[in-house]
Each structure stands twice: as structure tokens, then as C-alpha cells.
Amino acid sequence: MQADDRLIVALDVPNALEGLRLVEKLGDEVSFYKIGLGMLTSGGLALANELTEIGKRVFLDMKLFDIGQTVENAVAGLAQFDLDFLTVHGDPHVVRAAIAGRGDTNMKILAVTILTSLDRNDLDMSMIRDGEIQDIVLERARLALLAGADGVISSPQEAAMIRALPEAAGKLIVTPGVRPTGTNAHDQKRVASPAVAINNGADHIVIGRPIYQAQDPLSAVRLIKAELAAI
């Protein structure tokens, strides 16, 4: 079956060697991979280079957040790699700094709204303003897009609302928190199936544990792709 780049497989495994083994196991079935912060100190950037060299697309999920100049400098360094997506937190000053840092490269800057592992209680504990979590996600997405973000990260439950924003025209929506029917939600609190996420307006879905923890990761990928193909 041909790869479907709407599916991004998260390589949230302990190190680059295990990541590369999974990539080899999935072969031509998967064209797009996410490398997260957890692998950064375990060969993540080296793995990103290896993946681009064999023709895979790479999403570097760093969720950068700092003062503007630091973000700009960090993004300028990462822009030297042939990356497709890079995440930063959706605060407008962070987004603007990341856009400046990526220069004239084709790397897309994606803004994180509210992490899909958080619910209203978590926001209360972090002293985030009152209100429905979906309303906060929507406003953060709008402000990030106005600041120049190429797209946003949101849960599949908010994708439809974000897609309806005028500011979201032509922009990307990438949804983690996607769980095939019958799989464990783990620490994700705002989840949906692959088909629901795409129908809600997502351009790409990110799936990790239901694939790399599966007894047969290749079969798990094929089931997800079959669900996407039926949309």
C-alpha cells in the first residue's frame, strides 16, 4: 500500500537506533515521521538527517518557548536541517521569532495551542484564565495564525472550530491525540479516531504508541491507512 502522508508516525522511542529500526520495519508504508523532545539527547537530530537522506518527511516537535531572540537563534540553527515542520508554543512573540529564524527555508512553523494531555483542571493548576478549554484553544490558534504561523497543533476535538476561522484559510492543522478505535488513550485527554480527526479539518494526524507499542506495528499502520483511505 502506498504511503499516506496525512499519517505522521511519532518516533517517541528511547533512542535513535530504536527509531531507525521502526522506520525500517514500516518501510514504504510510512513517509512522514515525528521526532520529539524526548529523543533530542538520544540522537534525534542525527536520526532526522538519516530520514531526510532516505526521502522521508520529518516533523521536529520541539515546542520551543523562550524570549524572542533565543527562539529566533534556535530556529535558525534548526533551519539548517531539511525539516518539514517545527513546533513552537503559540504565544505571538514566540511565533514571530520563529518565523524570523527560519528565514527563507521551507520549514513550516506550527504553533501549539493547548497540549492534548491537558484538561480544565490542569489549566486551573497552571493559573490559566477561566473559560472553556475549546474557547482558549480557538483564541490561541487565531492569535498564532495572525502572528504568522503556518499552522497549528490542536486536539482533533478542536480541529473543526479552528478550520472555520477566517485566519485558518490555507493553513495547516496537525492533530496529536489521535487513537484508532479500541486502543488505549494513555495520557491523552482530548482524543478522536483518525477518520474523525481528518473529517474535522486536520491535514495530518500524529500517532505514536498505538503503532510502536503494537505487537505488529506494520499491521497497525495498515489498519490506520485503510481507515484514512475510506474517508
Long-range contacts (C-beta under 8 A, 24 or more apart in sequence): 1-29, 1-222, 1-225, 2-28, 3-28, 3-29, 3-30, 3-31, 3-32, 4-31, 4-225, 4-228, 4-229, 5-31, 5-32, 5-57, 5-204, 6-198, 6-202, 6-203, 6-204, 6-205, 6-228, 7-32, 7-194, 7-204, 7-205, 7-207, 7-221, 7-224, 7-225, 7-228, 8-32, 8-33, 8-34, 8-59, 8-174, 8-204, 8-205, 8-206, 8-207, 9-33, 9-34, 9-206, 9-207, 9-208, 9-211, 9-212, 9-221, 10-34, 10-36, 10-61, 10-176, 10-206, 10-207, 10-208, 10-209, 10-211, 10-212, 11-35, 11-36, 11-39, 11-47, 11-208, 11-212, 12-36, 12-38, 12-39, 12-208, 12-209, 12-212, 13-39, 13-212, 14-39, 14-42, 15-39, 15-42, 15-43, 16-42, 16-43, 16-44, 16-46, 16-47, 16-50, 17-43, 19-43, 19-44, 19-47, 20-47, 20-50, 22-212, 22-217, 23-51, 23-56, 25-217, 25-218, 26-217, 26-218, 26-221, 27-218, 29-218, 29-221, 29-222, 29-225, 30-56, 30-221, 31-55, 31-56, 31-57, 32-56, 32-57, 32-58, 32-59, 32-84, 32-204, 33-57, 33-58, 33-59, 34-58, 34-59, 34-60, 34-61, 34-206, 34-208, 35-59, 35-60, 35-61, 36-61, 36-62, 37-61, 37-62, 37-63, 45-81, 48-81, 48-83, 49-81, 52-81, 52-82, 52-83, 57-84, 58-82, 58-83, 58-84, 58-85, 59-83, 59-84, 59-85, 59-86, 59-87, 59-174, 59-206, 60-85, 60-86, 60-87, 61-85, 61-87, 62-86, 62-87, 62-88, 63-87, 63-88, 63-89, 63-112, 64-88, 64-89, 64-94, 64-98, 65-89, 65-91, 65-94, 66-94, 68-93, 68-94, 68-96, 68-97, 69-97, 71-97, 71-98, 71-101, 72-97, 72-98, 72-100, 72-101, 73-101, 74-101, 75-100, 75-101, 75-102, 75-109, 76-101, 76-102, 76-103, 78-107, 79-103, 79-105, 79-107, 83-107, 84-108, 85-110, 85-151, 85-172, 85-174, 86-110, 87-111, 87-112, 87-153, 88-112, 90-140, 90-141, 90-143, 90-144, 90-149, 90-152, 91-144, 92-143, 92-144, 92-146, 92-147, 93-147, 95-144, 95-147, 95-148, 95-149, 96-147, 96-148, 99-147, 99-148, 99-149, 108-150, 108-151, 108-172, 109-148, 109-149, 109-150, 109-151, 110-149, 110-150, 110-151, 110-152, 110-153, 110-172, 110-174, 111-140, 111-141, 111-144, 111-145, 111-147, 111-149, 111-151, 111-152, 111-153, 112-152, 112-153, 113-137, 113-140, 113-141, 113-144, 113-152, 113-153, 113-154, 113-158, 113-162, 114-140, 114-154, 114-155, 116-154, 116-155, 116-175, 116-176, 116-177, 116-188, 116-189, 116-190, 116-191, 117-177, 117-187, 117-188, 117-189, 118-189, 119-189, 119-190, 133-190, 134-158, 134-161, 137-161, 137-162, 138-162, 138-165, 141-165, 141-167, 141-168, 142-167, 145-171, 151-203, 155-190, 155-191, 155-192, 156-190, 156-191, 156-192, 156-196, 156-197, 156-200, 156-202, 156-205, 157-190, 157-191, 157-192, 157-200, 158-190, 159-197, 159-200, 159-201, 159-202, 160-200, 160-201, 162-201, 163-200, 163-201, 164-201, 172-203, 172-204, 173-201, 173-202, 173-203, 173-204, 174-202, 174-203, 174-204, 174-205, 174-206, 175-200, 175-202, 175-204, 175-205, 175-206, 176-205, 176-206, 178-205, 178-206, 178-207, 179-207, 179-210, 180-207, 180-210, 180-220, 180-223, 180-224, 180-227, 183-210, 184-209, 184-210, 193-227, 194-224, 194-227, 194-228, 195-227, 195-228, 195-230, 195-231, 198-228, 198-231, 199-231
